[in-house]
């Protein structure tokens, strides 16, 4: 669940950036509906992060940091890869 919501939140961030550029730079409200959708996706990501964090014993600060890092474009994808590598058992 974490991996899917992390990737969706990262992609949703890019659509939100496009929406903001359209709205504020071009006075175009074509994607005005996207902001609440992005908010829902991000809340699902926050819940998935907390769920994963509690299951593997992360401190609350680590969960908060993971959520905050997802607010930075591109960093969300890097953090997702790092977390998945950390929690996936080695298969050798």
C-alpha positions as CSV (number, residue, x, y, z in Angstrom):
1,X,0.0,0.0,0.0
2,X,2.9,2.4,0.8
3,X,4.5,1.9,-2.6
4,X,1.4,2.5,-4.6
5,X,0.3,5.6,-2.6
6,X,3.9,7.0,-2.7
7,X,4.0,6.8,-6.5
8,X,0.5,8.2,-6.8
9,X,1.3,11.1,-4.5
10,X,4.5,11.8,-6.5
11,X,2.6,11.8,-9.8
12,X,-0.2,13.8,-8.3
13,X,2.3,16.5,-7.2
14,X,3.4,17.0,-10.8
15,X,-0.3,17.4,-11.9
16,X,-0.8,19.9,-9.1
17,X,2.2,21.9,-10.3
18,X,0.7,21.9,-13.8
19,X,-2.6,23.0,-12.3
20,X,-0.9,25.9,-10.4
21,X,1.0,27.1,-13.5
22,X,-2.2,27.0,-15.5
23,X,-4.1,28.8,-12.8
24,X,-1.7,31.5,-11.7
25,X,0.4,32.0,-14.8
26,X,-2.2,31.6,-17.5
27,X,-5.5,32.3,-15.7
28,X,-6.8,28.9,-16.8
29,X,-8.9,26.9,-14.4
30,X,-9.1,23.7,-16.5
31,X,-7.5,21.7,-13.7
32,X,-9.1,23.5,-10.7
33,X,-10.7,20.2,-9.6
34,X,-7.3,18.6,-9.2
35,X,-6.3,20.2,-5.9
36,X,-8.9,18.3,-3.7
37,X,-8.1,15.1,-5.5
38,X,-4.4,15.6,-4.8
39,X,-5.3,16.2,-1.2
40,X,-7.1,12.9,-0.9
41,X,-4.2,11.1,-2.5
42,X,-1.8,12.7,-0.2
43,X,-3.9,11.8,2.9
44,X,-4.0,8.2,1.7
45,X,-0.2,8.3,1.4
46,X,0.1,9.7,5.0
47,X,-2.1,6.9,6.3
48,X,-0.1,4.3,4.4
49,X,3.2,5.8,5.7
50,X,1.8,5.6,9.3
51,X,0.6,2.1,8.7
52,X,4.0,0.9,7.5
53,X,5.9,2.9,10.1
54,X,3.9,1.3,13.0
55,X,4.2,-2.2,11.5
56,X,8.0,-2.0,11.2
57,X,8.6,0.0,14.3
58,X,9.7,3.4,13.0
59,X,9.7,6.3,15.5
60,X,7.1,8.9,14.8
61,X,9.7,11.4,13.7
62,X,10.8,9.1,10.9
63,X,7.2,8.8,9.7
64,X,6.7,12.6,9.8
65,X,10.0,13.0,7.9
66,X,8.9,10.5,5.2
67,X,5.7,12.4,4.8
68,X,7.4,15.8,4.6
69,X,9.9,14.6,2.0
70,X,7.0,13.6,-0.2
71,X,6.1,17.3,-0.4
72,X,9.2,17.9,-2.5
73,X,8.9,17.1,-6.2
74,X,11.2,14.2,-7.4
75,X,12.2,13.6,-3.7
76,X,9.0,11.6,-3.3
77,X,10.2,9.0,-5.8
78,X,13.7,8.8,-4.3
79,X,12.3,8.3,-0.8
80,X,9.8,5.7,-2.0
81,X,12.7,3.7,-3.5
82,X,14.8,4.1,-0.4
83,X,12.0,2.9,1.9
84,X,11.1,0.0,-0.3
85,X,14.7,-1.2,-0.4
86,X,14.9,-0.8,3.4
87,X,11.8,-2.8,4.2
88,X,12.0,-5.5,1.5
89,X,13.9,-8.5,2.7
90,X,16.9,-9.5,0.7
91,X,16.0,-12.4,-1.6
92,X,19.4,-14.0,-2.2
